[in-house]
Amino acid sequence: MMSEQEEAKAISFVSKILADASQSETIDLQTIVRLSLMKLLGELVISMGDENPGTAKAVSPAFTLILRLLYIREADR
């Protein structure tokens, strides 16, 4: 797993690339999650069924983060 600092750096990197490609001022993590939600959820569900219990256990925080990000996004509307 990545440290929080590494995660923040990776998210910043991806956000900058997407913002540059879309010619938008900013693209936040919520937007990235929303745009890739189906693929992301599919990958997480597949990972939950992994034979390695450690892999399945590691997925739970990702689901929690996605739900939190989506909830924040909906609350802003």
PyMOL Python script that loads the backbone (N, CA, C, O; Angstrom):
from pymol import cmd

cmd.read_pdbstr("""\
ATOM      1  N   MET A   1       0.830  -1.184   0.000  1.00  0.00           N
ATOM      2  CA  MET A   1       0.000   0.000   0.000  1.00  0.00           C
ATOM      3  C   MET A   1       0.873   1.246   0.000  1.00  0.00           C
ATOM      4  O   MET A   1       2.016   1.229   0.456  1.00  0.00           O
ATOM      5  N   MET A   2       0.311   2.312  -0.517  1.00  0.00           N
ATOM      6  CA  MET A   2       1.035   3.576  -0.596  1.00  0.00           C
ATOM      7  C   MET A   2       0.803   4.380   0.684  1.00  0.00           C
ATOM      8  O   MET A   2      -0.232   4.243   1.337  1.00  0.00           O
ATOM      9  N   SER A   3       1.773   5.213   1.027  1.00  0.00           N
ATOM     10  CA  SER A   3       1.588   6.111   2.163  1.00  0.00           C
ATOM     11  C   SER A   3       0.632   7.228   1.747  1.00  0.00           C
ATOM     12  O   SER A   3       0.377   7.421   0.559  1.00  0.00           O
ATOM     13  N   GLU A   4       0.107   7.956   2.722  1.00  0.00           N
ATOM     14  CA  GLU A   4      -0.809   9.059   2.412  1.00  0.00           C
ATOM     15  C   GLU A   4      -0.123  10.108   1.540  1.00  0.00           C
ATOM     16  O   GLU A   4      -0.750  10.688   0.654  1.00  0.00           O
ATOM     17  N   GLN A   5       1.146  10.348   1.786  1.00  0.00           N
ATOM     18  CA  GLN A   5       1.896  11.317   0.995  1.00  0.00           C
ATOM     19  C   GLN A   5       2.031  10.844  -0.453  1.00  0.00           C
ATOM     20  O   GLN A   5       1.888  11.637  -1.383  1.00  0.00           O
ATOM     21  N   GLU A   6       2.306   9.560  -0.641  1.00  0.00           N
ATOM     22  CA  GLU A   6       2.408   9.015  -1.991  1.00  0.00           C
ATOM     23  C   GLU A   6       1.060   9.060  -2.708  1.00  0.00           C
ATOM     24  O   GLU A   6       0.992   9.359  -3.900  1.00  0.00           O
ATOM     25  N   GLU A   7      -0.021   8.759  -1.964  1.00  0.00           N
ATOM     26  CA  GLU A   7      -1.363   8.820  -2.551  1.00  0.00           C
ATOM     27  C   GLU A   7      -1.690  10.236  -3.003  1.00  0.00           C
ATOM     28  O   GLU A   7      -2.183  10.438  -4.113  1.00  0.00           O
ATOM     29  N   ALA A   8      -1.416  11.211  -2.151  1.00  0.00           N
ATOM     30  CA  ALA A   8      -1.699  12.605  -2.482  1.00  0.00           C
ATOM     31  C   ALA A   8      -0.907  13.041  -3.712  1.00  0.00           C
ATOM     32  O   ALA A   8      -1.425  13.756  -4.569  1.00  0.00           O
ATOM     33  N   LYS A   9       0.342  12.609  -3.794  1.00  0.00           N
ATOM     34  CA  LYS A   9       1.186  12.945  -4.936  1.00  0.00           C
ATOM     35  C   LYS A   9       0.632  12.314  -6.219  1.00  0.00           C
ATOM     36  O   LYS A   9       0.601  12.964  -7.265  1.00  0.00           O
ATOM     37  N   ALA A  10       0.197  11.054  -6.142  1.00  0.00           N
ATOM     38  CA  ALA A  10      -0.353  10.357  -7.308  1.00  0.00           C
ATOM     39  C   ALA A  10      -1.663  11.006  -7.760  1.00  0.00           C
ATOM     40  O   ALA A  10      -1.887  11.193  -8.956  1.00  0.00           O
ATOM     41  N   ILE A  11      -2.519  11.346  -6.808  1.00  0.00           N
ATOM     42  CA  ILE A  11      -3.801  11.992  -7.135  1.00  0.00           C
ATOM     43  C   ILE A  11      -3.556  13.342  -7.782  1.00  0.00           C
ATOM     44  O   ILE A  11      -4.223  13.693  -8.755  1.00  0.00           O
ATOM     45  N   SER A  12      -2.617  14.094  -7.260  1.00  0.00           N
ATOM     46  CA  SER A  12      -2.277  15.392  -7.828  1.00  0.00           C
ATOM     47  C   SER A  12      -1.766  15.240  -9.259  1.00  0.00           C
ATOM     48  O   SER A  12      -2.137  16.015 -10.140  1.00  0.00           O
ATOM     49  N   PHE A  13      -0.925  14.254  -9.483  1.00  0.00           N
ATOM     50  CA  PHE A  13      -0.368  13.994 -10.805  1.00  0.00           C
ATOM     51  C   PHE A  13      -1.478  13.664 -11.807  1.00  0.00           C
ATOM     52  O   PHE A  13      -1.531  14.243 -12.892  1.00  0.00           O
ATOM     53  N   VAL A  14      -2.353  12.740 -11.444  1.00  0.00           N
ATOM     54  CA  VAL A  14      -3.441  12.340 -12.342  1.00  0.00           C
ATOM     55  C   VAL A  14      -4.394  13.515 -12.583  1.00  0.00           C
ATOM     56  O   VAL A  14      -4.831  13.741 -13.711  1.00  0.00           O
ATOM     57  N   SER A  15      -4.710  14.248 -11.539  1.00  0.00           N
ATOM     58  CA  SER A  15      -5.601  15.404 -11.673  1.00  0.00           C
ATOM     59  C   SER A  15      -5.031  16.438 -12.629  1.00  0.00           C
ATOM     60  O   SER A  15      -5.761  17.002 -13.444  1.00  0.00           O
ATOM     61  N   LYS A  16      -3.732  16.691 -12.534  1.00  0.00           N
ATOM     62  CA  LYS A  16      -3.097  17.674 -13.413  1.00  0.00           C
ATOM     63  C   LYS A  16      -3.138  17.211 -14.870  1.00  0.00           C
ATOM     64  O   LYS A  16      -3.436  17.998 -15.769  1.00  0.00           O
ATOM     65  N   ILE A  17      -2.842  15.946 -15.096  1.00  0.00           N
ATOM     66  CA  ILE A  17      -2.870  15.418 -16.469  1.00  0.00           C
ATOM     67  C   ILE A  17      -4.278  15.526 -17.053  1.00  0.00           C
ATOM     68  O   ILE A  17      -4.448  15.956 -18.194  1.00  0.00           O
ATOM     69  N   LEU A  18      -5.287  15.134 -16.271  1.00  0.00           N
ATOM     70  CA  LEU A  18      -6.668  15.200 -16.758  1.00  0.00           C
ATOM     71  C   LEU A  18      -7.117  16.639 -16.982  1.00  0.00           C
ATOM     72  O   LEU A  18      -7.811  16.926 -17.958  1.00  0.00           O
ATOM     73  N   ALA A  19      -6.731  17.540 -16.095  1.00  0.00           N
ATOM     74  CA  ALA A  19      -7.094  18.949 -16.251  1.00  0.00           C
ATOM     75  C   ALA A  19      -6.446  19.531 -17.508  1.00  0.00           C
ATOM     76  O   ALA A  19      -7.083  20.273 -18.256  1.00  0.00           O
ATOM     77  N   ASP A  20      -5.182  19.190 -17.731  1.00  0.00           N
ATOM     78  CA  ASP A  20      -4.489  19.669 -18.935  1.00  0.00           C
ATOM     79  C   ASP A  20      -5.151  19.130 -20.203  1.00  0.00           C
ATOM     80  O   ASP A  20      -5.324  19.854 -21.183  1.00  0.00           O
ATOM     81  N   ALA A  21      -5.516  17.852 -20.167  1.00  0.00           N
ATOM     82  CA  ALA A  21      -6.129  17.225 -21.346  1.00  0.00           C
ATOM     83  C   ALA A  21      -7.521  17.782 -21.629  1.00  0.00           C
ATOM     84  O   ALA A  21      -7.938  17.869 -22.784  1.00  0.00           O
ATOM     85  N   SER A  22      -8.233  18.154 -20.579  1.00  0.00           N
ATOM     86  CA  SER A  22      -9.604  18.645 -20.769  1.00  0.00           C
ATOM     87  C   SER A  22      -9.655  20.164 -20.905  1.00  0.00           C
ATOM     88  O   SER A  22     -10.722  20.735 -21.132  1.00  0.00           O
ATOM     89  N   GLN A  23      -8.526  20.804 -20.769  1.00  0.00           N
ATOM     90  CA  GLN A  23      -8.432  22.260 -20.820  1.00  0.00           C
ATOM     91  C   GLN A  23      -9.326  22.905 -19.759  1.00  0.00           C
ATOM     92  O   GLN A  23      -9.886  23.981 -19.968  1.00  0.00           O
ATOM     93  N   SER A  24      -9.442  22.235 -18.637  1.00  0.00           N
ATOM     94  CA  SER A  24     -10.223  22.727 -17.507  1.00  0.00           C
ATOM     95  C   SER A  24      -9.249  23.273 -16.464  1.00  0.00           C
ATOM     96  O   SER A  24      -8.082  22.884 -16.421  1.00  0.00           O
ATOM     97  N   GLU A  25      -9.745  24.173 -15.633  1.00  0.00           N
ATOM     98  CA  GLU A  25      -8.863  24.723 -14.602  1.00  0.00           C
ATOM     99  C   GLU A  25      -8.496  23.674 -13.569  1.00  0.00           C
ATOM    100  O   GLU A  25      -7.329  23.552 -13.194  1.00  0.00           O
ATOM    101  N   THR A  26      -9.486  22.910 -13.103  1.00  0.00           N
ATOM    102  CA  THR A  26      -9.219  21.883 -12.106  1.00  0.00           C
ATOM    103  C   THR A  26     -10.117  20.678 -12.333  1.00  0.00           C
ATOM    104  O   THR A  26     -11.243  20.791 -12.819  1.00  0.00           O
ATOM    105  N   ILE A  27      -9.594  19.551 -11.972  1.00  0.00           N
ATOM    106  CA  ILE A  27     -10.387  18.326 -11.903  1.00  0.00           C
ATOM    107  C   ILE A  27     -10.052  17.716 -10.555  1.00  0.00           C
ATOM    108  O   ILE A  27      -8.900  17.376 -10.287  1.00  0.00           O
ATOM    109  N   ASP A  28     -11.066  17.578  -9.704  1.00  0.00           N
ATOM    110  CA  ASP A  28     -10.814  17.067  -8.367  1.00  0.00           C
ATOM    111  C   ASP A  28     -11.036  15.559  -8.305  1.00  0.00           C
ATOM    112  O   ASP A  28     -11.482  14.937  -9.269  1.00  0.00           O
ATOM    113  N   LEU A  29     -10.714  14.993  -7.152  1.00  0.00           N
ATOM    114  CA  LEU A  29     -10.817  13.553  -6.978  1.00  0.00           C
ATOM    115  C   LEU A  29     -12.253  13.066  -7.140  1.00  0.00           C
ATOM    116  O   LEU A  29     -12.482  11.987  -7.685  1.00  0.00           O
ATOM    117  N   GLN A  30     -13.214  13.848  -6.674  1.00  0.00           N
ATOM    118  CA  GLN A  30     -14.617  13.469  -6.811  1.00  0.00           C
ATOM    119  C   GLN A  30     -14.999  13.317  -8.286  1.00  0.00           C
ATOM    120  O   GLN A  30     -15.715  12.383  -8.649  1.00  0.00           O
ATOM    121  N   THR A  31     -14.531  14.217  -9.120  1.00  0.00           N
ATOM    122  CA  THR A  31     -14.819  14.150 -10.553  1.00  0.00           C
ATOM    123  C   THR A  31     -14.198  12.905 -11.169  1.00  0.00           C
ATOM    124  O   THR A  31     -14.832  12.227 -11.978  1.00  0.00           O
ATOM    125  N   ILE A  32     -12.973  12.605 -10.793  1.00  0.00           N
ATOM    126  CA  ILE A  32     -12.296  11.416 -11.315  1.00  0.00           C
ATOM    127  C   ILE A  32     -13.065  10.159 -10.921  1.00  0.00           C
ATOM    128  O   ILE A  32     -13.278   9.277 -11.752  1.00  0.00           O
ATOM    129  N   VAL A  33     -13.480  10.074  -9.662  1.00  0.00           N
ATOM    130  CA  VAL A  33     -14.236   8.905  -9.194  1.00  0.00           C
ATOM    131  C   VAL A  33     -15.542   8.786  -9.953  1.00  0.00           C
ATOM    132  O   VAL A  33     -15.900   7.697 -10.402  1.00  0.00           O
ATOM    133  N   ARG A  34     -16.260   9.889 -10.102  1.00  0.00           N
ATOM    134  CA  ARG A  34     -17.554   9.855 -10.772  1.00  0.00           C
ATOM    135  C   ARG A  34     -17.415   9.417 -12.242  1.00  0.00           C
ATOM    136  O   ARG A  34     -18.240   8.653 -12.741  1.00  0.00           O
ATOM    137  N   LEU A  35     -16.385   9.896 -12.920  1.00  0.00           N
ATOM    138  CA  LEU A  35     -16.191   9.572 -14.332  1.00  0.00           C
ATOM    139  C   LEU A  35     -15.811   8.107 -14.549  1.00  0.00           C
ATOM    140  O   LEU A  35     -16.083   7.545 -15.610  1.00  0.00           O
ATOM    141  N   SER A  36     -15.192   7.500 -13.564  1.00  0.00           N
ATOM    142  CA  SER A  36     -14.737   6.116 -13.728  1.00  0.00           C
ATOM    143  C   SER A  36     -15.431   5.171 -12.756  1.00  0.00           C
ATOM    144  O   SER A  36     -14.897   4.108 -12.438  1.00  0.00           O
ATOM    145  N   LEU A  37     -16.598   5.543 -12.289  1.00  0.00           N
ATOM    146  CA  LEU A  37     -17.257   4.808 -11.209  1.00  0.00           C
ATOM    147  C   LEU A  37     -17.534   3.345 -11.541  1.00  0.00           C
ATOM    148  O   LEU A  37     -17.204   2.471 -10.738  1.00  0.00           O
ATOM    149  N   MET A  38     -18.120   3.053 -12.681  1.00  0.00           N
ATOM    150  CA  MET A  38     -18.486   1.671 -12.993  1.00  0.00           C
ATOM    151  C   MET A  38     -17.263   0.766 -13.091  1.00  0.00           C
ATOM    152  O   MET A  38     -17.255  -0.331 -12.534  1.00  0.00           O
ATOM    153  N   LYS A  39     -16.244   1.218 -13.788  1.00  0.00           N
ATOM    154  CA  LYS A  39     -15.028   0.404 -13.904  1.00  0.00           C
ATOM    155  C   LYS A  39     -14.377   0.239 -12.534  1.00  0.00           C
ATOM    156  O   LYS A  39     -13.926  -0.851 -12.181  1.00  0.00           O
ATOM    157  N   LEU A  40     -14.332   1.307 -11.776  1.00  0.00           N
ATOM    158  CA  LEU A  40     -13.725   1.273 -10.452  1.00  0.00           C
ATOM    159  C   LEU A  40     -14.456   0.302  -9.529  1.00  0.00           C
ATOM    160  O   LEU A  40     -13.822  -0.516  -8.862  1.00  0.00           O
ATOM    161  N   LEU A  41     -15.777   0.386  -9.485  1.00  0.00           N
ATOM    162  CA  LEU A  41     -16.549  -0.524  -8.639  1.00  0.00           C
ATOM    163  C   LEU A  41     -16.391  -1.973  -9.101  1.00  0.00           C
ATOM    164  O   LEU A  41     -16.292  -2.881  -8.275  1.00  0.00           O
ATOM    165  N   GLY A  42     -16.368  -2.190 -10.406  1.00  0.00           N
ATOM    166  CA  GLY A  42     -16.165  -3.538 -10.928  1.00  0.00           C
ATOM    167  C   GLY A  42     -14.840  -4.126 -10.485  1.00  0.00           C
ATOM    168  O   GLY A  42     -14.775  -5.281 -10.066  1.00  0.00           O
ATOM    169  N   GLU A  43     -13.788  -3.333 -10.576  1.00  0.00           N
ATOM    170  CA  GLU A  43     -12.464  -3.796 -10.151  1.00  0.00           C
ATOM    171  C   GLU A  43     -12.439  -4.093  -8.655  1.00  0.00           C
ATOM    172  O   GLU A  43     -11.822  -5.067  -8.222  1.00  0.00           O
ATOM    173  N   LEU A  44     -13.108  -3.254  -7.866  1.00  0.00           N
ATOM    174  CA  LEU A  44     -13.134  -3.479  -6.423  1.00  0.00           C
ATOM    175  C   LEU A  44     -13.909  -4.745  -6.071  1.00  0.00           C
ATOM    176  O   LEU A  44     -13.489  -5.506  -5.199  1.00  0.00           O
ATOM    177  N   VAL A  45     -15.030  -4.973  -6.739  1.00  0.00           N
ATOM    178  CA  VAL A  45     -15.821  -6.181  -6.482  1.00  0.00           C
ATOM    179  C   VAL A  45     -15.014  -7.425  -6.837  1.00  0.00           C
ATOM    180  O   VAL A  45     -15.026  -8.408  -6.095  1.00  0.00           O
ATOM    181  N   ILE A  46     -14.321  -7.385  -7.958  1.00  0.00           N
ATOM    182  CA  ILE A  46     -13.475  -8.521  -8.350  1.00  0.00           C
ATOM    183  C   ILE A  46     -12.385  -8.747  -7.299  1.00  0.00           C
ATOM    184  O   ILE A  46     -12.095  -9.887  -6.938  1.00  0.00           O
ATOM    185  N   SER A  47     -11.790  -7.671  -6.814  1.00  0.00           N
ATOM    186  CA  SER A  47     -10.738  -7.775  -5.805  1.00  0.00           C
ATOM    187  C   SER A  47     -11.262  -8.343  -4.494  1.00  0.00           C
ATOM    188  O   SER A  47     -10.539  -9.038  -3.780  1.00  0.00           O
ATOM    189  N   MET A  48     -12.522  -8.048  -4.177  1.00  0.00           N
ATOM    190  CA  MET A  48     -13.096  -8.586  -2.939  1.00  0.00           C
ATOM    191  C   MET A  48     -13.191 -10.108  -2.983  1.00  0.00           C
ATOM    192  O   MET A  48     -13.182 -10.760  -1.938  1.00  0.00           O
ATOM    193  N   GLY A  49     -13.282 -10.671  -4.171  1.00  0.00           N
ATOM    194  CA  GLY A  49     -13.350 -12.121  -4.315  1.00  0.00           C
ATOM    195  C   GLY A  49     -11.989 -12.771  -4.509  1.00  0.00           C
ATOM    196  O   GLY A  49     -11.912 -13.962  -4.810  1.00  0.00           O
ATOM    197  N   ASP A  50     -10.929 -12.016  -4.345  1.00  0.00           N
ATOM    198  CA  ASP A  50      -9.579 -12.547  -4.544  1.00  0.00           C
ATOM    199  C   ASP A  50      -9.291 -13.677  -3.554  1.00  0.00           C
ATOM    200  O   ASP A  50      -9.747 -13.650  -2.411  1.00  0.00           O
ATOM    201  N   GLU A  51      -8.525 -14.670  -4.016  1.00  0.00           N
ATOM    202  CA  GLU A  51      -8.165 -15.802  -3.158  1.00  0.00           C
ATOM    203  C   GLU A  51      -7.312 -15.372  -1.978  1.00  0.00           C
ATOM    204  O   GLU A  51      -7.343 -16.007  -0.925  1.00  0.00           O
ATOM    205  N   ASN A  52      -6.559 -14.312  -2.143  1.00  0.00           N
ATOM    206  CA  ASN A  52      -5.708 -13.801  -1.073  1.00  0.00           C
ATOM    207  C   ASN A  52      -6.559 -12.958  -0.127  1.00  0.00           C
ATOM    208  O   ASN A  52      -7.069 -11.916  -0.537  1.00  0.00           O
ATOM    209  N   PRO A  53      -6.726 -13.377   1.124  1.00  0.00           N
ATOM    210  CA  PRO A  53      -7.556 -12.615   2.070  1.00  0.00           C
ATOM    211  C   PRO A  53      -7.047 -11.186   2.294  1.00  0.00           C
ATOM    212  O   PRO A  53      -7.831 -10.283   2.586  1.00  0.00           O
ATOM    213  N   GLY A  54      -5.760 -10.992   2.158  1.00  0.00           N
ATOM    214  CA  GLY A  54      -5.187  -9.656   2.333  1.00  0.00           C
ATOM    215  C   GLY A  54      -5.655  -8.692   1.259  1.00  0.00           C
ATOM    216  O   GLY A  54      -5.890  -7.514   1.531  1.00  0.00           O
ATOM    217  N   THR A  55      -5.791  -9.191   0.039  1.00  0.00           N
ATOM    218  CA  THR A  55      -6.277  -8.355  -1.060  1.00  0.00           C
ATOM    219  C   THR A  55      -7.711  -7.947  -0.823  1.00  0.00           C
ATOM    220  O   THR A  55      -8.068  -6.779  -0.973  1.00  0.00           O
ATOM    221  N   ALA A  56      -8.534  -8.915  -0.451  1.00  0.00           N
ATOM    222  CA  ALA A  56      -9.943  -8.626  -0.184  1.00  0.00           C
ATOM    223  C   ALA A  56     -10.084  -7.638   0.978  1.00  0.00           C
ATOM    224  O   ALA A  56     -10.924  -6.740   0.933  1.00  0.00           O
ATOM    225  N   LYS A  57      -9.279  -7.802   1.995  1.00  0.00           N
ATOM    226  CA  LYS A  57      -9.343  -6.913   3.163  1.00  0.00           C
ATOM    227  C   LYS A  57      -8.904  -5.495   2.801  1.00  0.00           C
ATOM    228  O   LYS A  57      -9.437  -4.526   3.342  1.00  0.00           O
ATOM    229  N   ALA A  58      -7.954  -5.367   1.905  1.00  0.00           N
ATOM    230  CA  ALA A  58      -7.442  -4.054   1.512  1.00  0.00           C
ATOM    231  C   ALA A  58      -8.461  -3.253   0.711  1.00  0.00           C
ATOM    232  O   ALA A  58      -8.346  -2.031   0.618  1.00  0.00           O
ATOM    233  N   VAL A  59      -9.458  -3.923   0.131  1.00  0.00           N
ATOM    234  CA  VAL A  59     -10.455  -3.258  -0.706  1.00  0.00           C
ATOM    235  C   VAL A  59     -11.456  -2.456   0.125  1.00  0.00           C
ATOM    236  O   VAL A  59     -11.974  -1.441  -0.340  1.00  0.00           O
ATOM    237  N   SER A  60     -11.726  -2.897   1.330  1.00  0.00           N
ATOM    238  CA  SER A  60     -12.733  -2.250   2.164  1.00  0.00           C
ATOM    239  C   SER A  60     -12.502  -0.746   2.350  1.00  0.00           C
ATOM    240  O   SER A  60     -13.452   0.024   2.211  1.00  0.00           O
ATOM    241  N   PRO A  61     -11.285  -0.300   2.657  1.00  0.00           N
ATOM    242  CA  PRO A  61     -11.073   1.146   2.782  1.00  0.00           C
ATOM    243  C   PRO A  61     -11.323   1.905   1.476  1.00  0.00           C
ATOM    244  O   PRO A  61     -11.739   3.063   1.495  1.00  0.00           O
ATOM    245  N   ALA A  62     -11.068   1.247   0.349  1.00  0.00           N
ATOM    246  CA  ALA A  62     -11.316   1.896  -0.945  1.00  0.00           C
ATOM    247  C   ALA A  62     -12.812   2.124  -1.144  1.00  0.00           C
ATOM    248  O   ALA A  62     -13.221   3.191  -1.602  1.00  0.00           O
ATOM    249  N   PHE A  63     -13.623   1.135  -0.804  1.00  0.00           N
ATOM    250  CA  PHE A  63     -15.072   1.313  -0.898  1.00  0.00           C
ATOM    251  C   PHE A  63     -15.526   2.457  -0.003  1.00  0.00           C
ATOM    252  O   PHE A  63     -16.342   3.285  -0.407  1.00  0.00           O
ATOM    253  N   THR A  64     -14.997   2.499   1.206  1.00  0.00           N
ATOM    254  CA  THR A  64     -15.364   3.563   2.144  1.00  0.00           C
ATOM    255  C   THR A  64     -15.001   4.930   1.578  1.00  0.00           C
ATOM    256  O   THR A  64     -15.792   5.869   1.665  1.00  0.00           O
ATOM    257  N   LEU A  65     -13.820   5.043   1.004  1.00  0.00           N
ATOM    258  CA  LEU A  65     -13.382   6.312   0.415  1.00  0.00           C
ATOM    259  C   LEU A  65     -14.288   6.721  -0.744  1.00  0.00           C
ATOM    260  O   LEU A  65     -14.673   7.886  -0.846  1.00  0.00           O
ATOM    261  N   ILE A  66     -14.626   5.787  -1.605  1.00  0.00           N
ATOM    262  CA  ILE A  66     -15.491   6.103  -2.749  1.00  0.00           C
ATOM    263  C   ILE A  66     -16.856   6.570  -2.277  1.00  0.00           C
ATOM    264  O   ILE A  66     -17.386   7.559  -2.784  1.00  0.00           O
ATOM    265  N   LEU A  67     -17.431   5.863  -1.306  1.00  0.00           N
ATOM    266  CA  LEU A  67     -18.733   6.280  -0.780  1.00  0.00           C
ATOM    267  C   LEU A  67     -18.663   7.676  -0.176  1.00  0.00           C
ATOM    268  O   LEU A  67     -19.565   8.492  -0.367  1.00  0.00           O
ATOM    269  N   ARG A  68     -17.591   7.941   0.550  1.00  0.00           N
ATOM    270  CA  ARG A  68     -17.429   9.263   1.160  1.00  0.00           C
ATOM    271  C   ARG A  68     -17.296  10.343   0.085  1.00  0.00           C
ATOM    272  O   ARG A  68     -17.901  11.409   0.195  1.00  0.00           O
ATOM    273  N   LEU A  69     -16.512  10.068  -0.942  1.00  0.00           N
ATOM    274  CA  LEU A  69     -16.338  11.037  -2.030  1.00  0.00           C
ATOM    275  C   LEU A  69     -17.643  11.289  -2.768  1.00  0.00           C
ATOM    276  O   LEU A  69     -17.954  12.432  -3.104  1.00  0.00           O
ATOM    277  N   LEU A  70     -18.405  10.239  -3.024  1.00  0.00           N
ATOM    278  CA  LEU A  70     -19.680  10.397  -3.711  1.00  0.00           C
ATOM    279  C   LEU A  70     -20.687  11.137  -2.836  1.00  0.00           C
ATOM    280  O   LEU A  70     -21.455  11.964  -3.328  1.00  0.00           O
ATOM    281  N   TYR A  71     -20.682  10.842  -1.556  1.00  0.00           N
ATOM    282  CA  TYR A  71     -21.601  11.513  -0.626  1.00  0.00           C
ATOM    283  C   TYR A  71     -21.285  13.008  -0.551  1.00  0.00           C
ATOM    284  O   TYR A  71     -22.194  13.839  -0.557  1.00  0.00           O
ATOM    285  N   ILE A  72     -20.018  13.342  -0.480  1.00  0.00           N
ATOM    286  CA  ILE A  72     -19.608  14.752  -0.447  1.00  0.00           C
ATOM    287  C   ILE A  72     -20.071  15.446  -1.708  1.00  0.00           C
ATOM    288  O   ILE A  72     -20.585  16.563  -1.652  1.00  0.00           O
ATOM    289  N   ARG A  73     -19.893  14.796  -2.841  1.00  0.00           N
ATOM    290  CA  ARG A  73     -20.289  15.373  -4.128  1.00  0.00           C
ATOM    291  C   ARG A  73     -21.796  15.620  -4.185  1.00  0.00           C
ATOM    292  O   ARG A  73     -22.235  16.675  -4.643  1.00  0.00           O
ATOM    293  N   GLU A  74     -22.591  14.651  -3.721  1.00  0.00           N
ATOM    294  CA  GLU A  74     -24.049  14.795  -3.742  1.00  0.00           C
ATOM    295  C   GLU A  74     -24.497  15.886  -2.763  1.00  0.00           C
ATOM    296  O   GLU A  74     -25.455  16.607  -3.041  1.00  0.00           O
ATOM    297  N   ALA A  75     -23.818  16.010  -1.630  1.00  0.00           N
ATOM    298  CA  ALA A  75     -24.183  17.015  -0.634  1.00  0.00           C
ATOM    299  C   ALA A  75     -23.921  18.433  -1.162  1.00  0.00           C
ATOM    300  O   ALA A  75     -24.572  19.386  -0.734  1.00  0.00           O
ATOM    301  N   ASP A  76     -22.966  18.568  -2.092  1.00  0.00           N
ATOM    302  CA  ASP A  76     -22.650  19.879  -2.664  1.00  0.00           C
ATOM    303  C   ASP A  76     -23.704  20.363  -3.630  1.00  0.00           C
ATOM    304  O   ASP A  76     -23.775  21.558  -3.916  1.00  0.00           O
ATOM    305  N   ARG A  77     -24.524  19.462  -4.138  1.00  0.00           N
ATOM    306  CA  ARG A  77     -25.511  19.838  -5.165  1.00  0.00           C
ATOM    307  C   ARG A  77     -26.692  20.523  -4.580  1.00  0.00           C
ATOM    308  O   ARG A  77     -27.610  20.902  -5.308  1.00  0.00           O
TER     309      ARG A  77
END
""", "prot")
cmd.dss("prot")
cmd.show_as("cartoon", "prot")
cmd.util.cbc("prot")
cmd.orient("prot")
